[in-house]
Amino acid sequence: MTAAESLESNCERAARAASSARPRLALLTPAERTDALRRIAASIRARSDAIVAASEASERESAAELSLAMLDRLRLTPQRVESMAVGVEQIAAQPDPIGRVVEGRTLPNGIRLEKRRVPIGVVLVIYEARPNVTSDAAALCLKSGNAVVLKGGKEAARINREVVAAIHEALAPLGLADAVRFVDTPDRRAVELLVKMRGVIDLAIPRGGPGLINAVCAAATIPVVKHDAGNCHVYIDEHLDALEDAAEKIVVNAKAQRPGVCNAAETLLVHQAVAPRVLPRIGAALAKAGVELRACPRAKPILASSNPRPATKDATEEDWKTEYLDLILAVRVVDSLEDACDHIRRFGSQHTEAIITSSLSAADRFTSLVDSASVMVNCSTRFADGGEYGLGAEIGISTDKLHARGPMGAEDLTTFQWVLHGSGQVRG
């Protein structure tokens, strides 16, 4: 058997095994789904030491290849493993979406018509150096009655094996181990094979950089809900009043609290009327946080008065487009709120934007003009997160408009089914 045939066989087995689990999943009660998730959380806790050890080994292996921000994505501490387990429990505690009647009515002919939530089927989740996605995706899919095929990045393969082992340990006694399948290969051709399995896999959700997203969209013959780049913006409006301290805290948090994640800010836009007043103090705070700035010609001389002065370079057109995922922030002075929104429309990725303003009308104009999945008023972009939204976790943050948008929880992994109950009616 050739290497290509072996890879194809591996992908085919995983997808078909997940598909074969669908009938068993379809018959589970809400209580049984909840029990399965609680078992997974307990199993993750029981294997915490092994998961952390795998993380440490992966970090050592990747230290020379990945940025500090990407290494942070890869890193699982005991606290982060506990957060993974808690996330699974939070998903378990949520209302069950399956079978929920969205609308119902009795037709004039006496037939009872209901529109119910049902699982999508088999979900393929493709992701890079984010091992927590393994447990989040498995839990969300099981909660929504879906089987899942997981294809993680090579950097996190060792960790993903441990997390999947914990999940299988919990599900095997219930006869559900095939509901979570892991394609364990570093070969990127596996993605091309999996996204063409129409009739076996029902939906692909890629989570990663532009290269991964573009490759999936180009190759897929199955539906894709994608998370494009997280090129997020913070705009400081001319109406600040007592919000100057808050503006500094929000900008630093949005950029530096965890720079390697998709909801971190990548560009700061500042109204010209307040730039001379607020940019020096924000620049100094960013310098203390170790952030390098890429500034426009209007922002650069203002930032030069910061104490301490941040490391600053001239911004290029490419900087406005870039999702740095690092301690780098582009800075631009704009003439108006409308100019800020024009910049966001031109360069943004429709992920998350924030405005800092004391004006309700300015906030309303911004939220109306900015066409992004999440819009923050006077708070950090870092809140664009399934956990923060009460979803327990997220399977991704969709920057599409169909089928889902923004952080996707269990309910977003369902579709609809029309069910009609009659008493012998026929159509004339």
C-alpha positions as CSV (number, residue, x, y, z in Angstrom):
1,M,0.0,0.0,0.0
2,T,1.4,3.4,-1.0
3,A,1.7,6.3,1.5
4,A,-1.1,8.1,-0.4
5,E,-3.4,5.1,-0.2
6,S,-2.6,4.7,3.5
7,L,-3.5,8.4,4.2
8,E,-6.7,8.1,2.2
9,S,-7.6,4.9,4.1
10,N,-6.9,6.6,7.4
11,C,-9.2,9.6,6.6
12,E,-11.9,7.3,5.2
13,R,-11.9,5.1,8.3
14,A,-12.2,8.1,10.7
15,A,-15.0,9.7,8.7
16,R,-17.0,6.6,8.3
17,A,-16.6,5.5,11.9
18,A,-18.0,8.9,13.0
19,S,-20.8,8.6,10.5
20,S,-21.6,5.1,11.9
21,A,-22.0,6.6,15.4
22,R,-24.9,8.8,14.3
23,P,-27.7,6.4,15.0
24,R,-26.5,5.8,18.5
25,L,-26.2,9.5,19.1
26,A,-29.7,10.1,17.7
27,L,-31.3,7.9,20.4
28,L,-29.5,9.5,23.3
29,T,-31.7,11.4,25.8
30,P,-30.7,14.8,27.0
31,A,-29.7,13.2,30.4
32,E,-27.5,10.7,28.6
33,R,-25.7,13.4,26.6
34,T,-25.2,15.4,29.8
35,D,-23.8,12.3,31.6
36,A,-21.3,11.6,28.7
37,L,-20.0,15.2,28.9
38,R,-19.5,15.0,32.7
39,R,-17.6,11.8,32.2
40,I,-15.4,13.5,29.7
41,A,-14.7,16.4,32.2
42,A,-13.8,13.9,34.9
43,S,-11.5,11.9,32.5
44,I,-9.7,15.1,31.5
45,R,-9.0,15.9,35.1
46,A,-7.8,12.4,35.7
47,R,-5.3,12.7,32.9
48,S,-4.2,16.2,33.7
49,D,-0.6,15.3,34.5
50,A,-0.2,13.4,31.2
51,I,-1.8,16.3,29.2
52,V,0.5,18.9,30.8
53,A,3.6,16.7,30.2
54,A,2.6,16.3,26.6
55,S,2.2,20.1,26.4
56,E,5.6,20.7,27.9
57,A,7.2,18.3,25.4
58,S,5.4,19.9,22.5
59,E,6.6,23.3,23.6
60,R,10.2,22.2,23.8
61,E,10.0,20.7,20.3
62,S,8.4,23.8,18.8
63,A,10.3,26.5,20.7
64,A,12.6,27.3,17.8
65,E,9.8,27.4,15.2
66,L,6.9,29.3,16.9
67,S,6.5,32.8,18.2
68,L,6.0,33.4,21.9
69,A,2.3,34.1,21.2
70,M,1.9,30.8,19.3
71,L,3.7,28.9,22.1
72,D,1.3,30.4,24.5
73,R,-1.6,29.0,22.4
74,L,0.1,25.6,22.6
75,R,0.8,25.7,26.4
76,L,-1.5,23.8,28.8
77,T,-0.8,24.3,32.5
78,P,-2.8,22.5,35.2
79,Q,-5.0,25.6,35.5
80,R,-5.7,25.5,31.7
81,V,-6.5,21.8,31.8
82,E,-8.9,22.5,34.6
83,S,-10.4,25.3,32.5
84,M,-10.9,22.7,29.7
85,A,-12.7,20.4,32.1
86,V,-14.9,23.2,33.5
87,G,-15.7,24.3,29.9
88,V,-17.0,20.8,29.2
89,E,-19.1,20.9,32.4
90,Q,-20.5,24.3,31.4
91,I,-21.6,22.8,28.0
92,A,-23.2,19.9,29.8
93,A,-25.2,22.2,32.1
94,Q,-26.7,24.2,29.2
95,P,-30.2,23.6,27.9
96,D,-30.3,20.8,25.4
97,P,-30.9,22.1,21.9
98,I,-32.0,18.9,20.2
99,G,-35.7,18.5,19.6
100,R,-36.4,22.0,20.7
101,V,-39.5,23.3,18.9
102,V,-38.6,26.6,17.3
103,E,-42.2,27.2,16.0
104,G,-45.3,25.2,15.8
105,R,-48.9,25.6,14.6
106,T,-51.9,23.7,13.5
107,L,-52.7,24.0,9.8
108,P,-56.3,24.6,8.6
109,N,-56.5,20.9,7.6
110,G,-55.8,19.8,11.2
111,I,-52.1,18.8,10.7
112,R,-49.8,19.8,13.5
113,L,-46.7,21.4,12.1
114,E,-43.5,21.8,14.1
115,K,-40.0,23.1,13.2
116,R,-37.5,21.3,15.4
117,R,-33.8,21.6,16.0
118,V,-31.9,18.5,14.9
119,P,-28.1,17.7,14.6
120,I,-26.2,18.6,11.5
121,G,-24.6,15.1,11.4
122,V,-20.9,14.7,11.1
123,V,-18.8,17.8,11.7
124,L,-15.2,18.1,10.7
125,V,-13.1,20.5,12.8
126,I,-9.7,21.5,11.4
127,Y,-7.4,23.5,13.7
128,E,-3.8,24.4,14.4
129,A,-1.9,25.0,17.7
130,R,-4.9,25.2,20.0
131,P,-5.3,21.9,21.9
132,N,-8.2,23.1,24.0
133,V,-10.2,23.0,20.8
134,T,-10.1,19.2,21.0
135,S,-12.2,19.1,24.1
136,D,-14.3,22.1,23.2
137,A,-15.2,20.7,19.8
138,A,-15.9,17.2,21.1
139,A,-18.2,18.5,23.9
140,L,-20.1,21.0,21.7
141,C,-20.7,18.3,19.0
142,L,-21.9,15.7,21.5
143,K,-24.1,18.3,23.2
144,S,-25.7,19.0,19.8
145,G,-26.0,15.3,18.8
146,N,-23.3,15.4,16.2
147,A,-20.4,13.1,15.6
148,V,-17.0,14.9,15.1
149,V,-13.8,14.3,13.1
150,L,-10.9,16.2,14.6
151,K,-7.8,17.2,12.5
152,G,-5.4,19.2,14.7
153,G,-2.0,20.8,13.8
154,K,1.2,18.9,14.0
155,E,2.6,21.1,16.8
156,A,-0.2,20.0,19.1
157,A,-0.4,16.3,18.0
158,R,1.1,14.9,21.1
159,I,-1.3,16.9,23.3
160,N,-4.3,16.1,21.2
161,R,-3.6,12.4,21.5
162,E,-3.7,12.7,25.3
163,V,-6.9,14.7,25.2
164,V,-8.6,12.3,22.8
165,A,-7.5,9.4,24.9
166,A,-9.3,11.0,27.9
167,I,-12.4,11.5,25.8
168,H,-12.4,7.9,24.5
169,E,-11.8,6.6,28.0
170,A,-15.0,8.4,29.1
171,L,-17.1,7.4,26.0
172,A,-16.0,3.8,25.4
173,P,-18.1,2.3,28.3
174,L,-21.2,4.1,26.7
175,G,-20.5,2.7,23.3
176,L,-19.8,6.2,21.9
177,A,-16.1,6.3,21.3
178,D,-16.6,6.5,17.5
179,A,-18.6,9.7,17.9
180,V,-15.2,11.5,18.4
181,R,-12.6,10.5,15.8
182,F,-9.1,12.0,15.6
183,V,-7.1,12.0,12.3
184,D,-3.6,11.6,13.7
185,T,-1.3,12.6,10.8
186,P,1.0,15.6,10.1
187,D,0.2,15.3,6.4
188,R,-1.7,18.3,5.3
189,R,-3.1,16.4,2.4
190,A,-5.5,14.8,4.9
191,V,-7.4,18.1,5.0
192,E,-7.9,18.0,1.2
193,L,-9.2,14.4,1.5
194,L,-11.6,15.1,4.4
195,V,-13.2,18.2,2.9
196,K,-14.2,16.2,-0.2
197,M,-16.1,13.5,1.7
198,R,-19.5,14.6,0.6
199,G,-22.2,12.3,1.9
200,V,-20.1,11.2,4.9
201,I,-19.1,14.5,6.5
202,D,-21.8,17.2,6.6
203,L,-19.9,20.4,7.6
204,A,-16.3,21.6,7.8
205,I,-15.2,24.2,10.4
206,P,-11.6,25.4,9.8
207,R,-9.9,27.3,12.6
208,G,-6.5,28.8,11.8
209,G,-4.6,31.2,9.6
210,P,-5.5,32.5,6.1
211,G,-3.5,29.7,4.5
212,L,-5.6,27.0,6.1
213,I,-8.9,28.8,5.5
214,N,-8.1,29.4,1.9
215,A,-6.9,25.8,1.3
216,V,-10.1,24.4,2.9
217,C,-12.4,26.7,0.9
218,A,-10.6,26.0,-2.3
219,A,-10.7,22.2,-1.9
220,A,-14.1,21.6,-0.1
221,T,-17.1,19.9,-1.7
222,I,-18.9,20.0,1.6
223,P,-20.3,23.2,3.3
224,V,-17.8,25.3,5.2
225,V,-18.3,27.7,8.1
226,K,-15.1,29.6,8.4
227,H,-13.3,31.8,10.8
228,D,-11.4,34.2,8.7
229,A,-8.6,36.3,10.2
230,G,-9.2,38.1,13.4
231,N,-8.1,41.6,12.3
232,C,-9.8,43.4,15.1
233,H,-9.9,47.2,15.7
234,V,-10.3,49.5,18.7
235,Y,-11.5,53.0,17.8
236,I,-11.2,55.9,20.3
237,D,-13.9,58.5,19.6
238,E,-13.6,62.2,20.1
239,H,-16.3,62.0,22.8
240,L,-14.3,60.6,25.8
241,D,-15.2,62.7,28.8
242,A,-14.3,60.5,31.8
243,L,-13.3,57.5,29.8
244,E,-9.6,58.3,29.3
245,D,-8.5,55.9,32.0
246,A,-10.8,53.2,30.6
247,A,-9.5,53.8,27.1
248,E,-5.9,53.0,28.2
249,K,-7.0,49.9,30.0
250,I,-9.1,48.6,27.2
251,V,-6.5,49.1,24.5
252,V,-3.7,47.4,26.6
253,N,-6.0,44.6,27.5
254,A,-7.3,44.1,23.9
255,K,-3.7,43.9,22.6
256,A,-1.5,42.6,25.3
257,Q,-3.6,40.4,27.6
258,R,-3.2,37.5,25.2
259,P,-1.9,38.6,21.9
260,G,-1.9,35.3,20.1
261,V,-5.7,34.8,20.0
262,C,-8.1,35.8,17.3
263,N,-10.0,38.4,19.4
264,A,-6.8,40.4,20.3
265,A,-6.8,43.9,18.7
266,E,-4.5,44.4,15.8
267,T,-5.2,48.1,14.9
268,L,-5.9,51.2,17.1
269,L,-7.8,54.0,15.4
270,V,-7.8,57.4,17.3
271,H,-9.9,60.5,16.5
272,Q,-7.7,63.5,15.6
273,A,-9.4,65.6,18.3
274,V,-8.2,63.5,21.2
275,A,-5.1,61.9,19.7
276,P,-2.6,64.5,21.1
277,R,-4.1,63.9,24.6
278,V,-4.6,60.2,24.8
279,L,-2.0,58.6,22.5
280,P,1.1,59.5,24.6
281,R,-0.3,57.8,27.7
282,I,-1.6,54.8,25.7
283,G,1.8,54.6,23.9
284,A,3.6,54.6,27.3
285,A,1.3,51.8,28.6
286,L,1.8,49.7,25.5
287,A,5.6,50.2,25.8
288,K,5.5,48.9,29.4
289,A,3.6,45.8,28.0
290,G,6.3,45.2,25.4
291,V,4.1,46.2,22.4
292,E,5.8,47.4,19.2
293,L,3.8,50.0,17.3
294,R,3.4,50.5,13.5
295,A,2.2,54.1,13.2
296,C,0.9,56.3,10.5
297,P,2.6,59.7,9.8
298,R,0.1,61.5,12.1
299,A,0.4,59.1,15.0
300,K,4.2,58.7,15.0
301,P,5.2,62.2,16.2
302,I,2.5,62.1,18.9
303,L,3.8,58.7,20.1
304,A,7.3,60.1,20.3
305,S,6.3,62.1,23.3
306,S,5.3,58.9,25.3
307,N,7.3,58.2,28.4
308,P,8.5,55.5,28.2
309,R,8.5,55.8,24.4
310,P,7.3,52.6,22.6
311,A,9.2,50.9,19.8
312,T,7.6,52.5,16.7
313,K,8.0,51.8,13.0
314,D,6.3,53.4,10.0
315,A,3.1,51.7,9.1
316,T,2.7,50.3,5.6
317,E,-0.5,49.4,3.7
318,E,0.3,45.8,4.7
319,D,0.2,46.6,8.4
320,W,-3.5,47.6,8.2
321,K,-4.3,44.1,6.7
322,T,-2.2,42.1,9.1
323,E,-3.4,39.8,11.9
324,Y,-0.1,39.9,13.9
325,L,-1.1,37.4,16.7
326,D,1.9,39.0,18.5
327,L,2.9,42.0,20.6
328,I,2.6,44.4,17.6
329,L,-0.2,47.0,17.1
330,A,-0.9,49.3,14.1
331,V,-1.9,52.8,15.0
332,R,-3.7,55.4,12.9
333,V,-5.1,58.8,13.5
334,V,-8.5,59.4,11.7
335,D,-10.5,62.5,11.0
336,S,-13.9,61.1,12.1
337,L,-15.9,58.2,13.2
338,E,-17.0,57.6,9.6
339,D,-13.3,57.5,8.6
340,A,-12.7,54.9,11.3
341,C,-15.5,52.8,9.9
342,D,-14.3,53.2,6.4
343,H,-10.9,51.9,7.5
344,I,-12.5,48.9,9.2
345,R,-14.6,48.1,6.2
346,R,-11.6,48.2,3.9
347,F,-9.1,46.2,6.1
348,G,-11.1,44.4,8.7
349,S,-12.1,40.7,8.7
350,Q,-15.7,41.1,10.2
351,H,-14.6,39.5,13.4
352,T,-14.7,42.0,16.3
353,E,-14.4,45.8,16.6
354,A,-14.7,48.1,19.6
355,I,-15.5,51.8,20.1
356,I,-14.6,53.8,23.2
357,T,-17.0,56.8,23.5
358,S,-19.2,58.6,26.0
359,S,-21.7,59.4,23.2
360,L,-24.6,57.1,22.8
361,S,-25.3,58.4,19.3
362,A,-21.7,57.8,18.3
363,A,-21.9,54.2,19.7
364,D,-25.1,53.7,17.8
365,R,-23.6,55.0,14.5
366,F,-20.5,52.8,15.0
367,T,-22.5,49.6,15.6
368,S,-24.7,50.4,12.6
369,L,-21.8,51.2,10.2
370,V,-19.5,48.3,11.3
371,D,-20.4,45.0,9.7
372,S,-18.7,42.6,12.1
373,A,-19.9,39.6,14.0
374,S,-19.2,41.3,17.4
375,V,-19.1,45.0,18.2
376,M,-18.0,46.2,21.6
377,V,-18.9,49.5,23.2
378,N,-16.5,50.6,25.9
379,C,-15.1,47.2,26.6
380,S,-12.2,45.0,25.3
381,T,-12.3,43.0,22.1
382,R,-11.1,40.1,24.2
383,F,-14.7,39.5,25.3
384,A,-15.6,38.1,21.9
385,D,-15.6,34.5,23.1
386,G,-18.1,31.7,23.5
387,G,-17.2,31.2,27.2
388,E,-17.8,34.9,27.9
389,Y,-21.0,34.9,25.9
390,G,-22.3,32.1,28.1
391,L,-21.9,29.3,25.5
392,G,-19.6,27.3,27.7
393,A,-17.1,27.2,24.9
394,E,-17.1,27.7,21.2
395,I,-16.4,25.5,18.2
396,G,-15.2,28.6,16.4
397,I,-16.0,32.3,15.7
398,S,-17.7,32.5,12.4
399,T,-17.0,35.5,10.2
400,D,-19.5,34.3,7.7
401,K,-23.1,35.3,7.8
402,L,-24.6,31.9,6.9
403,H,-25.1,29.5,8.6
404,A,-23.8,31.0,11.9
405,R,-22.1,34.2,12.9
406,G,-19.8,35.1,15.8
407,P,-18.9,32.6,18.6
408,M,-20.6,29.3,17.8
409,G,-22.0,27.2,20.6
410,A,-24.0,23.9,20.6
411,E,-27.1,25.5,19.2
412,D,-25.2,26.8,16.2
413,L,-24.3,23.1,15.4
414,T,-27.9,22.3,14.7
415,T,-30.2,22.6,11.7
416,F,-34.0,22.3,11.4
417,Q,-36.4,19.6,10.6
418,W,-40.1,20.1,9.8
419,V,-42.3,17.4,11.5
420,L,-46.0,17.1,10.6
421,H,-48.5,15.1,12.7
422,G,-51.7,14.2,10.9
423,S,-54.7,11.9,11.4
424,G,-55.1,10.6,7.9
425,Q,-55.2,13.8,5.8
426,V,-54.4,13.6,2.1
427,R,-53.8,16.5,-0.3
428,G,-56.5,17.1,-2.8
